[in-house]
Amino acid sequence: MTAASVPRIHLDSATGLLAGVRQVLSPHCDERPAGTMPELLVIHGISLPPGQFGGPWIDQLFTGNLPPHAHPSFPDIAGLRVSAHAVIRRDGAITQYVPFGQRAWHAGRSQYQGRDACNDFSIGIELEGTDTTPYTDAQYESLTVLVTALLSAYPGLSAQRIAGHSDIAPGRKTDPGPAFDWARWRQMLDGRVPA
């Protein structure tokens, strides 16, 4: 997928579902606390097995079906109950796992601007990658399209309330890592989102 071929997506704010993207709904989610809407976007990086891209492993992890013996790194994570709202693959393809109005289990122990439990009030977007592998042009483009749709759908979100996993769980998490070019992506986003 090239930047020019990233599809336009439509987000139904009533259901929290995206039209025009692949959906693999995860059981690893629940309702947000009463009256809580998304107010923070968290960017993550993921690769399964570590440093490898492609394959069914992210789907299987987020749906609770990761086979523990398929790779030496899997026994430690196969039983985890984790998810993200969406994953953007290396080719820019987006898969949605959790409706955006629900609470995905992506942040773990976390804090943002003095507020604990970021899962309660955030949306988690995973980029297929590692801390040290440059993310692709298609990923930056798809992330920009997705975040633009989210900012339009949820009034509590803003372009100023976007953080990396490492920002909300410092010392515990490092993703999306130094390979993620925040300055480049912020410039792309600023070109699409009214000030």
C-alpha positions in Angstrom: 0.0 0.0 0.0 1.4 3.3 -1.0 0.6 6.6 0.7 -1.6 7.5 -2.3 -3.6 4.3 -1.9 -4.5 4.6 1.8 -8.3 4.3 1.8 -10.6 6.9 3.2 -12.1 5.5 6.4 -15.3 6.3 8.1 -15.7 6.1 11.9 -19.2 5.5 13.2 -19.0 7.3 16.6 -22.2 5.5 17.7 -20.6 2.0 17.4 -16.9 3.0 17.6 -16.3 0.9 14.5 -14.4 1.8 11.3 -15.9 1.1 7.9 -13.5 0.0 5.2 -10.9 -1.7 7.4 -10.3 -5.3 8.5 -11.9 -6.2 11.9 -10.8 -9.0 14.2 -12.8 -8.2 17.4 -11.0 -9.0 20.6 -12.6 -10.4 23.8 -9.9 -8.4 25.8 -11.9 -5.3 26.3 -14.7 -3.9 28.5 -16.7 -0.8 29.1 -15.0 2.4 30.1 -16.0 3.9 33.5 -19.4 5.6 33.4 -19.2 9.0 31.7 -15.7 8.5 30.4 -14.9 9.2 26.8 -11.6 9.0 24.9 -9.3 11.9 25.8 -5.8 10.5 25.0 -4.3 8.7 22.0 -1.4 6.3 22.8 1.0 5.2 20.1 2.6 1.8 20.6 5.0 -0.5 18.6 4.6 -4.2 18.4 6.3 -7.1 16.6 5.6 -10.8 17.0 7.9 -12.7 17.3 10.1 -9.8 18.5 11.7 -8.2 15.5 9.6 -10.1 12.9 6.7 -8.8 10.9 3.7 -10.3 9.2 2.0 -13.5 10.1 -1.1 -14.2 12.3 0.6 -13.7 15.7 -0.8 -10.2 16.6 -4.3 -11.3 15.8 -3.8 -14.4 17.9 -2.4 -12.5 20.8 -5.2 -10.0 20.9 -7.9 -12.7 20.6 -6.4 -15.0 23.3 -5.3 -17.7 20.8 -1.5 -17.3 20.6 0.0 -20.9 20.6 2.6 -20.9 23.4 4.9 -23.4 21.6 5.0 -21.7 18.1 8.0 -19.6 19.1 10.4 -19.5 22.1 9.2 -16.0 23.1 5.5 -17.0 23.2 5.2 -19.0 26.4 5.7 -15.8 28.4 3.0 -13.9 26.6 0.5 -16.5 25.4 -1.8 -16.2 28.5 -1.8 -12.4 28.5 -5.2 -10.7 28.1 -4.2 -7.7 26.0 -5.5 -5.8 23.1 -5.4 -2.5 21.3 -8.0 -0.6 19.4 -6.2 -0.9 16.1 -2.9 -2.1 14.6 -1.3 -0.6 11.5 0.8 -3.1 9.6 4.0 -2.4 7.7 2.1 -2.0 4.5 -0.3 0.5 6.1 -3.2 -1.9 6.4 -5.4 -1.1 9.5 -7.0 -3.9 11.6 -9.5 -2.9 14.3 -9.7 -5.1 17.4 -11.8 -3.0 19.9 -14.5 -0.4 19.2 -13.1 3.0 20.1 -15.8 3.7 22.7 -14.8 0.6 24.7 -11.7 0.2 26.9 -9.0 -1.8 25.2 -6.3 -3.3 27.5 -3.2 -1.8 25.9 -1.5 0.5 28.4 -1.1 -1.5 31.6 0.1 0.4 34.6 0.2 3.9 33.3 -0.1 7.6 34.1 -0.7 10.7 31.9 -0.5 14.2 33.4 -1.1 12.8 36.9 -4.0 10.6 36.0 -3.6 6.9 36.5 -5.1 4.0 34.5 -4.8 5.3 31.0 -6.8 2.5 29.5 -9.9 4.1 31.1 -9.7 7.3 28.9 -7.4 6.4 26.0 -7.3 4.9 22.6 -4.4 2.6 21.8 -3.0 2.3 18.3 -0.2 -0.2 17.6 2.3 0.2 14.8 3.9 -3.0 13.6 7.5 -2.3 14.2 10.3 -2.2 16.7 12.0 0.6 18.7 14.9 0.6 16.2 13.4 -0.3 12.8 12.2 2.7 10.9 8.4 2.8 10.4 7.2 2.9 6.9 5.7 5.7 4.8 2.5 3.8 4.5 2.3 3.5 8.3 2.7 7.2 8.8 0.0 7.9 6.2 -2.5 5.4 7.7 -1.8 6.7 11.2 -2.5 10.2 10.0 -5.8 9.2 8.3 -6.9 7.2 11.4 -6.0 9.9 13.9 -7.7 12.6 11.8 -10.9 10.5 11.8 -10.6 9.9 15.6 -10.1 13.6 16.3 -13.2 14.4 14.3 -15.4 11.8 16.0 -14.4 12.3 19.7 -14.5 15.9 21.0 -12.4 15.0 24.0 -9.4 14.1 21.9 -7.0 16.7 20.6 -3.8 16.7 18.6 -2.1 17.9 21.8 -3.1 14.8 23.8 -1.1 12.1 21.9 1.7 10.2 23.7 3.9 7.2 23.2 3.6 4.1 25.4 7.0 5.0 26.8 5.6 8.4 27.9 2.8 6.9 30.0 4.8 4.0 31.3 8.3 5.3 31.6 10.9 2.8 32.7 8.5 -0.1 31.9 7.9 0.5 28.2 10.0 1.9 25.4 7.7 1.8 22.4 7.2 3.2 19.8 10.9 3.9 20.4 13.4 6.3 18.7 12.6 4.8 15.3 9.2 6.6 15.4 9.7 10.1 13.8 7.4 12.2 16.0 8.4 15.4 14.2 7.7 14.0 10.8 4.3 12.6 11.9 3.3 15.7 13.8 3.9 17.7 10.6 1.7 15.3 8.6 -1.0 15.5 11.2 -0.9 19.3 11.5 -1.4 19.5 7.7 -4.7 17.6 8.1 -6.1 18.9 11.4 -7.4 22.4 11.7 -5.6 24.3 14.5 
